[in-house]
């Protein structure tokens, strides 16, 4: 028996005897949504490979199970809980839990890593946020990541899909597309990122203030999303408005803060710091353009080393230009030793002040 990632009595069972009577009755469920995942293994099946996949999924924060369709493709199942997952309780848009883009990256990265047999994730390409994964209902939400090999060795095309409920609480689409992303795995594919080599501003740093209530905004600090304690990695900012540039100081969280009661240890990306890097632009773009924005497309992120819990990090961001309703940016984050944590290029934030008018046919 393997303890699962969900804190509400979710377990994963590895069963070698399919003759157990009334097995389904032994599993706790909520409505029609099972809180447990089973991997049934017939004696004639390749049980060793299935055991390896089950053990591997147990090591990841987000994954419940992996169903392989071939040696380099498969479907991973995920269960999100907006009642207890810190990355949901602490990431609210209009009071509703919204899956952070960075947790979509983490979830897809874990799925690609699992399909690859445990290879580390070293980068992503062309992440498209097709829809916002809002979880208004206080219940478990099921999702999947479909993983297919890309043209380049070690790269995988991933699609994060999940349940979509209308405002009345009716399930309208059990497999709505939320995120599409290419994930790069394997140390052989890791990019060599340059260390810190810039002049650090010494004066006029501003401490970032966070509201403790999503309904109470702090002028000049609060953006469209409320951040809970686990996502408050950005500590101070410095503007260089004439150069369309912003600096940020971050503190890396403890490894288990963002996962809450989830038990896995195989984090693939520094998700909380990456989210703080996107929040950094709330300050610069709010001053330069008066806009509020959310991420919509990320063309490229290359990852260096993982930060150490409690480590002081430094980030530099640049506003490049506007493209229709998108604000194009790039940014880098370095560790206390000057080593690169990650570098992001070709990132597009959607301007929430620009309304899209749908043409009538």
N, C-alpha and C positions, 0 to 999 in steps of 0.2 A: 504494500500500500504506500502510495506517495502522497504527502500532504500537498494540497493544491494552493494556487495563488490567491483564491478568493477567501476573505476572512469569515464568510458566513457559512461555515461547515461545508465548504466545497472540498471534495476529495477526488482523487483519480485512482481507479482500481485497475490493476493488471491481473487479468483473470486467465488462467490456463485451462480451466475446466468449464466448458460451455453448458454442462448439464445441471448447474446450480438451479434449483427450482425457485420460482418467484423472485428472481434476482432484482427485477425492476421495482418490485414492491419495497425492497430494502433501501432504495435510493430516495433521498429526500428531494422533493421538487417544490417549486413555487408556481402555482398555476400549471401551465404547460411548459414552463421553462425549467429544465433539469438543473440542479445545482451540482451535479456530479457528471463526470465524463468517464466512460468505460472504454477500454481497449480490449476487445474480445479476441483471444488468440486460439485458433484451432490448432491441434497438435501437428497438423501437416503443414502449417504455415511457417515462414521463416521467422520464428519467434525471436531469435537473437537480435535481428535488425530492429524489430518492433520494440523490444525491450530497450535498446539503445536510444531510440527516438523518444520513448516515454520518459526515460531518465533525463534525457537532454531537455525536453520541454519542462520538466520539473525544475530545472536550474534557471529558467528564464522568469522574469517578473510577470510578463503579460500572457504567456502562452498556457493554454489548457491542454491541448493535444495537437499532434501532427498526423495528418493522413496523407501519406505519400501517394502520388499518382505515377511517379517514376523516380529514378535515383536522384534527379536534380529538379524536381517539381513537387508541389503538394499544396495542401490547404491546412492552415493552422486555425484553430478555434480560440476565441478570446471571450472573456466575460468581464465587462466593466460594471462597476457598481457606483452610481453617483451619490449614494448615501454615505459611503465610507472611503472611497479612493481619494487620497489627498489631492491628486492632480485634477480631480473633478470638483470636489467640494471647495477647493481653493482656486478654481478658474471659472468664474461666473460671468456670463454675458446677459445683461438684463435680468439677473438673478437666477439664470438657468445654467446648470453645469454644461460646459462646452469643452469637448476634447481638445486639448492644446495641439497645435500643429506638431510640436516637438514630440508629443506622445504618440501621434500618428507615425512619426519617423521612428521612434523607439519600437513601437509594436511591429511595424513592417521590418525593421532591422533585425529584431529577434527572430521573426519568421524566416527571413532569408538566411540568417546565421544557422538556424536549426536545420533547414533544408540542406545547407552546405556541409552539415556534419559538425557544426560548432566553430566554424571559421569566424574570426572577428570582423566586425563591420568597420571599414576604413573610409567610406565616403558614400554620398548619395548624389543622384543626378535627377533633374527634371521632376521635382515633386510638384504635383498639381493638387490643390485642395478643391475638389469638385463641389463639395457641399460641406457645411458646418455640421459636425456630429453633436447635436444638442440632445441632452437627456433630461427632459422635463419630468418624466415619470420616476418616482422614487422606488425603483425596482432594478433588478439585474437586466443588463442589456447585452445581448449576444452579438458577436461580430466574427468575421473571418478575414484572414489575409490569404489571398490566392497568390502563389509564388510560381513563376515560370522562369526558365533560364533566359538571359539576354544574349546578345551576339558576342559580347566580350566575356572571356573566361573569368569566372568568379563574380559576375554580375547577374542580378536577378530583377525581373520585373514584378512588382508587387501591387496588388489592389486591395485596399482596406474597405470592406463592406460591412454594413450592419443594419440594425433595425431602424425604421423610420416610422414614428407615430405622428398622427395629425393632432390638432389642438384639442380634440375631444378625447384623445387617448387611444384611438383606434390604430391598430397596426396597418399601415398602408403599403409598406414595402419591407420585407424581411431582409433584403439584400441590396440596400441602396449603396451606391458608390460614394465614398467619402474622400479617400485619398488614393492617388496613383503615384508611384515612385519607383525609381531604379536604385537598387541598393548594391554597393560594391563590397565584396568580402575578400579576405585573405591578405596577409602581410605583404605578399609579393606585389599587391596592387596599391599599397599605401603610398600616398604622395609625400615627397620630402618638402615639408613646410619650413620656410625661413624663420629663424628666431626673432625675437623683438629687436628692432633696430630703428628706433625713432626717439624724438625728444618728448619726454613726458611733461605735460603742463603741470606747473607747480602751484598755481594760485586759482582762485575763483571756482573751486569745486563746491557743488551743492549736494547736500544730503538728500537722499530720496525718502519721501514720506509715503507711507502706505495706510490706507483707511482700514479700520477693523470692521467696517460694515459696508456691504456692496451698495447700499442705498445712500451712503454719505460720501460724496466726492471731496477730494482735496484739490483745490484749484491749482493748476500748474503741475500737478503730479498724477492725478488719476486719469487713466485712459478709458476706453470702452469696456475693458475687462477688469473685473475685480481679482486681485491676487491674494491668495491665502498665504500663511506663514511659510509653507514648504516651497513656494515659488519666489520668495522675496530675496533672490540672490543679488540683484543689483542694489548697491549700497550708496553710491554717489556718482554724479555726472559732471562733466565739464564741456561747455560749448565752445566751438570756434565757428561762429555763424558765417563770417565772411568766406570761410573755406568750406562751408556746408559739411562740417565735421563735428563729431561728438565723441567724447571719451567716457568710459565707465569703469568703475571699480566694483568687482564682484567678490562674493565669498562662496566657495564651493560648499554645498550642503553635505550632511552625513549621507552615506549611501542608501540608507533605508528610509529617509524622510519622505521622499516622493512616493515610494511604493506603499507606505503605511504598513498594514499587516501582511502584505504579500511577502512570500518567503524566498523568492528567487534571488540569485546573486549575479546573474550574467547581464548586467546593464551593458548596452552596446554603445550608447552615446551619453555625453553629459547633458541630459535633457533640461534640467532646471537652469543651468547656466546659459544654454542655448536660448531658452525662452526669455531669460533676462536680457540677452543681447537684442532680441527683437523688441522688447519693451524699451530699451535704450532709445529707440527712434521716436517713441512717443514724445520725448522731451525736445529733440532737435526739430522734428517735423511739425510739432505743435507750434513752435516758435517761427519756423520758416514759412510754413504754408497754412497754419491754422487748421490742419486736418486731423481727423481721427482715422486710424487704419488698422487693418488686420492682414496677416500674411495670406497670399493667394498662390504664389509660385516661387519655388526655390530651385534655381538652375543647378547649383553646385555647392556642396559642402564637403571639404576634406578634413578628416579628423587626425589630430596628432595623438598625444597621450591623454589619458584620463586625468582629471584634476584630483588632488588629494583632499579628503574632507577637511574643511576649515581653511583651505589654501586661499590666499588673496590673489585674485586674478585681475588682469587689465585688458580692457577691450577698446578698440578703435572702430568707429563706424563712419561711413561716408554716404551722403545723399548725392546721387549721380544726376538724375534728371527725372522729369515726369513723362510718362507715356500714356496718354489718354487718362483713364481713371487709375492708373498704377503709378506708384512712387518707387523708383528703382534705387536700390541700396546695395552696399556690400560692407562686410565687417570681418574683423579678426579678433581672436582672444588668445592671450598668452598667460602662462603660469608665472609663479613667483620667481622661477629660475630663468625666465625668458623663453622657455620652450613653447612651441605652438600647441594650443589646445584644439582649435579648429579655425578654418578660414572659409568664409561664405562669399560666393560671387553670384551675380545675376539673380538677386532676390527682388521680388515685386510685392509690394504691399498695396492692397486695394484701398482707395480713398472712400471712406464710408459717407462722406459728404456729397459724393457724386452719385446721383440716382440713375439707375438704368431704366430707360423707358422702353417697354416691350411694344413692338409694332403689332397692330391688329391686322389680321388677315381676313 
